[in-house]
């Protein structure tokens, strides 16, 4: 799994806390922006999908399916203070049991996704850090 982190006030929530998937679990605005930015490059994802921890978009390349998670480290209400938050985008391949048993991973596709995501963030003036998680 690859995780990209950055501080920004660019993706703060615009709907009230009660509309978030959980208190402090922001990321819809980032996931929507990222889905649109990737689409502009011809990379088609799903619309944002909510999870307890934040939001994600799905991406598929043939049999290789990926979850691109978008969230932040924030306490309840912190998204409304106008201050930058620590955002995280992670890329994780979604493997079926069959793919796991056969070791059918697609690290090159994951690496390319990470490269493109970093490029669109940097093009928007956002400085990123990358962490490779085994």
N, C-alpha and C positions, 0 to 999 in steps of 0.2 A: 504494500500500500504506500502511496505517496501522499504527503500532506504539505500543503502550501499555506503559509500563515502571513498575515499582514495586519497592520493597524490602519483603520480608516473610519471616517464618519460618513462615507459615501453611501453605505447600505443600511443606515439606521431605519427602523420600522416607521411606517407612516400610519398604520392602523393601531388602535389602542392595545394595551397589554392583554386585555381579555380576548382579543382576536388571534393572539399568538398560539402556537401549538402547545406551549407550556410557558410559564413565567420565565422570562429571560432567554427563551429558546428562539432567537431571531435567526433570520437567514433567508426568508422568502425573497426579499428584495435583491439579495446577492444571487440567489439561484435563478431568478427571473432574468436579471441582467446578464448573467453568464450564459444562460440558454440562448438569449438573443444575440449576444456577442459571438457565440460559437456558430449560430445559424448564419450570421453574416459571412462566415468563412466556409459555409457549406457543410458544417458538422451539425447534424440534426439530433436533438435530444428530446426528451419528454418535457412537458410542462413541469414546474416544481410540484413535488409531492411532500406532504408533511410527515414528520416522524417526531417522536417524543423529544429528541435532542436538537431538532432543527429541520432542515429541508434538504431534498436531494433531487437531482435530475438523472434520468437513465440515458445511457448511450449504448448503442450496439454496432458492432462491426463484424458482420457475418455471425459466426457462432460465439464470438467474444462479446459478453455483456458487461457493462460497467455501471457502478453507482458513483456519481459525483456529488458528494455531500457538501453542504454549505451550512455553517453555523458559527457561533461565536462564544467567547467566554464572557458571560454577563450575568449579573443578578437581576432579579425582578425589578423592572422599571429603569434599568441603566440605559436602555436603548433610547430613552426620551430626554436625556440630559444634554444632547448635542455634542458629546465627547467621543473621540475615536474609540472603537472597540477592537479587541483582538479577534480577527476573523480567521476561520480555518476552512480550506477547501481540501477534501480528500478524494482520492481516486482509488476505488477498490473494485477488482474484478469480481463479478458474481458468477461463481462456478456451480454447475450442477454436480451431483454426486458422481456421475459418470466422468465428467471433466476432471474432478478431483482425483479419482482413482487412476486416470490415465495421465495425470500431470499436464493437462492441456491448458497451460496459462499463456497469456499473451502480454509479456512484459514490454515488448516493443510498442504495442498499441497504447498501453498505459503511459509509457514514457513520452510518446508523441502527444497524448492528451495533456499531460502535465506541461509540456513545452508550450503548447498552444494556449493553455489557460494562463500560464505565467506571462506570455506575450501580450494577451489582451488586457491583463491587469496592468502590466507595465505601460502599455499604450495609453491607459487611462490615468497614468501618473502615480500608480500604486507600487511601492517597493515591497518585494516579496522575499520570504525565506522558504527554503524547501527542506523537507525532512523525509528521508526514505525509511519506512518502517517495515521490518521483515515480516 
